[in-house]
Amino acid sequence: MLHDRGMQVMNVELVADAYAIAANYLRLSGALPETITPDERLVDVIVQLIHRGEFNKLRLANKAISMFEMAYAA
């Protein structure tokens, strides 16, 4: 999954940490359903932000939450 996006191995932990933070918030707010599989849309948002140069996991999660809510939350 991440390899297909051209990411380096060292960023896998960053993506996983930011995803865990963002997904937890979005699930609690009702914007994401409770599922075992990762939401590809949220992963894509996080990967986009990393490609733009964001590497702080908390800022990354917060920006991903905002972008996800604007694009996908009803």
C-alpha positions as CSV (number, residue, x, y, z in Angstrom):
1,M,0.0,0.0,0.0
2,L,2.5,2.6,1.1
3,H,5.2,1.3,-1.3
4,D,2.9,1.9,-4.2
5,R,2.8,5.6,-3.3
6,G,6.6,5.9,-3.6
7,M,7.1,6.4,0.1
8,Q,10.4,5.6,1.9
9,V,10.3,2.9,4.6
10,M,11.2,5.4,7.3
11,N,7.9,7.2,6.8
12,V,5.8,4.1,7.5
13,E,5.8,4.7,11.3
14,L,5.0,8.4,10.8
15,V,2.0,7.5,8.6
16,A,0.8,4.9,11.1
17,D,1.1,7.2,14.0
18,A,-0.7,10.1,12.3
19,Y,-3.3,7.7,11.0
20,A,-4.0,6.3,14.5
21,I,-4.4,9.7,15.9
22,A,-6.6,11.0,13.1
23,A,-8.7,7.9,12.7
24,N,-9.4,7.7,16.5
25,Y,-10.7,11.2,16.5
26,L,-12.8,10.7,13.3
27,R,-14.3,7.5,14.7
28,L,-15.2,9.2,18.0
29,S,-16.8,12.1,16.1
30,G,-18.7,9.7,13.8
31,A,-17.0,10.7,10.6
32,L,-15.4,7.3,10.2
33,P,-17.1,3.9,10.8
34,E,-15.7,1.4,13.2
35,T,-13.8,-0.9,10.9
36,I,-10.7,-3.0,11.1
37,T,-9.3,-2.0,7.7
38,P,-7.7,1.5,7.2
39,D,-9.7,4.1,5.4
40,E,-7.8,4.7,2.1
41,R,-9.1,8.2,1.8
42,L,-7.5,9.2,5.1
43,V,-4.3,7.4,4.2
44,D,-4.2,9.3,0.9
45,V,-4.7,12.7,2.8
46,I,-1.8,11.9,5.1
47,V,0.5,10.8,2.3
48,Q,-0.4,14.0,0.4
49,L,0.6,16.1,3.4
50,I,3.9,14.2,3.8
51,H,4.7,14.8,0.2
52,R,4.1,18.5,0.9
53,G,6.7,18.4,3.6
54,E,4.8,17.9,6.9
55,F,6.6,15.5,9.2
56,N,5.3,16.3,12.7
57,K,2.9,13.6,13.5
58,L,0.5,15.7,15.6
59,R,0.4,18.5,13.0
60,L,0.0,15.9,10.3
61,A,-2.9,14.3,12.1
62,N,-4.6,17.6,12.8
63,K,-4.3,18.7,9.2
64,A,-5.5,15.4,7.9
65,I,-8.6,15.6,10.2
66,S,-9.4,19.0,8.8
67,M,-8.9,18.0,5.2
68,F,-10.9,14.8,5.7
69,E,-13.8,16.5,7.4
70,M,-13.9,19.2,4.6
71,A,-13.8,16.6,1.8
72,Y,-15.7,13.6,3.2
73,A,-17.7,14.3,6.3
74,A,-21.4,15.0,5.9
